[in-house]
Amino acid sequence: MPVAAAAKERLSDDKVVISSIIGDVRGRDVIVLDDEIARGSTIVELLDRLAEHDVASVRVACTHGLFADGALARIAERDDVLEIVCTNTVPLPEAATSAKLTEISIAPALAEAVRRIHNGESVRLLFDAR
């Protein structure tokens, strides 16, 4: 699978500039991966840059969906975003609702890690590529 990256400069907590997209995304279905979405400024800026590159579709995924200050609504209202996926590592704000949002439970992964530790088995093997 081809990979692209964004050249990003954070000017302040809520101001990010993405100067370029490194890699060929034109006409492609894009999955944007981020560790955390707080205010959504990085994602919104990246979506603007991707729109300039005529991508076919965008899905956004993050580990920690904080979605503060209306971030989920700002991302979900975009027509180019088909889906937003996050884990349940942090509780979603009450106002964070969208038909585009899918929340995935990390409980099975945690349960398996606890089971392996209890049985003296390798936890590292959970993260090996198959």
KEDRENSE-724264 format. One record per residue: residue in three letters; z, y, x of N, C-alpha, C in turn. Coordinates in steps of 0.1 Angstrom, whole numbers, plus 5000, padded with zeros to 4 digits. Layout:
residues N
ALAZYXZYXZYX...
end
This chain:
residues 130
MET500049885008500050005000500050125009PRO499150225007499150345015500350425012VAL500750505022501950585022501550725025ALA502150825018501950965021503351025022ALA503351145028504651215030504451365027ALA505451435024505451585022506151655034ALA505451755039506151845049506951945042LYS508251935043509152015035510052105043GLU510352225038511252315044512252365033ARG513452345035514452385026514952525030LEU514752625021515052765024516452795019SER516952725008518252745003518552624994ASP519752624988520052504979519052484968ASP518452594963517452574952516052624955LYS515752644968514352684971513852594982VAL512752524979512152434988510652474989VAL510052465001508652485003508052365009ILE507052305002506252195007504952245011SER504752245025503552315030502352225029SER502552095030501352005029501751865025ILE500751795021500851645018500151575030ILE500851485036500351415048499951275043GLY498651255042498051125037497151155025ASP496351055022495351075011495951034998VAL496151124989496651094975495651124964ARG494551184968493551224958493051104949GLY493251124936492751024927493650894926ARG494750904933495650784933496850794923ASP497350684920498650674912499750684922VAL500650784921501650814931503050784926ILE503850724935505250704932506050794942VAL506750894936507550984944508950924946LEU509350894958510750834960511650944966ASP512850954961513851044967515150974966ASP516051014975517450954974518251014963GLU518151144961518951204951518151324945ILE518251334932517651444925518851524919ALA519151644924520251724919519651834910ARG519151944916518552044908517052024905GLY516451934913515051904911514051994918SER514552084926513652184932512652114942THR513052014949512151944958511051874950ILE511451804939510551724931509551814924VAL509951924919509052014912508052074922GLU508552114933507652174943506652064948LEU507051944949506151834953505151804942LEU505551814930504651784918503551894918ASP503952024922502952124922501952094933ARG502352054945501452024956500551904952LEU501151804946500351684942499251724932ALA499651814922498651854913497451924919GLU497651984930496552054938495651944945HIS496151824946495451714952494851624942ASP494851654929494251584919494651434919VAL495951404919496351274918496151214903ALA496051084902495751024889496951034880SER498150994886499350994878500550994888VAL501751034882502951044891504050974883ARG504850894891506050834886507150884897VAL508350924892509350974901510550864900ALA511050834912512150744913513150794923CYS514450774920515550814929516650714927THR517550714938518750634937519750704929HIS520050824932521150904925520551014916GLY520550994903520051094894521151184889LEU521451294897522451394892521951484881PHE520651514882520051594872520851714867ALA521251794876522051914873521152034868ASP521752124861521052244857519652224851GLY519552124842518252104835517152034843ALA517551974854516451924863515651814856LEU516351724849515551624842514551674832ALA514951774824514051844815512851904822ARG513151974833512052034841511051934846ILE511551824850510651724856509851644844ALA510651614834510051534823509051614814GLU509151744814508251824806506851834812ARG506751784824505451794831504551684826ASP503351714822502351614817501951514828ASP501951554841501551464851502651354855VAL503851374850504851274852504951174841LEU504651044844504650944834505950884832GLU506750874842508050804842508950854852ILE510250854849511350894859512350774859VAL512650724870513450604872514650644881CYS515850604877517050624886517950504884THR518950494893519950384891521150454884ASN522150374881523350424875524450434885THR524150474897525150494907526150614904VAL525650704896526450824891526150834876PRO527150874868526850894854525851004852LEU524950984842524051084838524751194831PRO524351324833524951424824524651404810GLU525451444801525251424786523851484782ALA523451594788522251664784521051594790ALA521251504799520151434806519551324798THR518651364789517951264781516451294781SER515651184781514251194781513651064778ALA512551054770511850934767511250884780LYS511050964790510450924802511450864812LEU512750874809513750824818514150684816THR514150604827514650464828515750464838GLU516950414833518050394842518250254845ILE518350214857518450074862519950054867SER520549944862521849914866521949854880ILE522849894888523049834901524049724901ALA524649694889525649594887525249454893PRO524049404890523749274895523749264911ALA523249374917523249384932524749384937LEU525549464931526949474935527649334933ALA527449274922528049144919527649044929GLU526349034932525848944942526448974956ALA526649094960527249134972528749084973VAL529449104962530849064961530948914962ARG530048844954529948694955529748644969ARG528848704976528548654990529648684999ILE530348804998531448825006532548725003HIS532848704991533848604987533648464992ASN532348424992531948294997531648285012GLY531848405019531548405033530048395037GLU529248435028527748435030527348575034SER526048575040525548695045525148795034VAL525648915035525149025026523849085031ARG523649085044522449135050521149065044LEU521248945041520148875035519648935022LEU520549005015520149065003519049175005PHE519049225017518149335020516949295029ASP516849165032515649125040514449125031ALA513349165036512049165029511649025027ARG511148995015510748855012509248845013
end
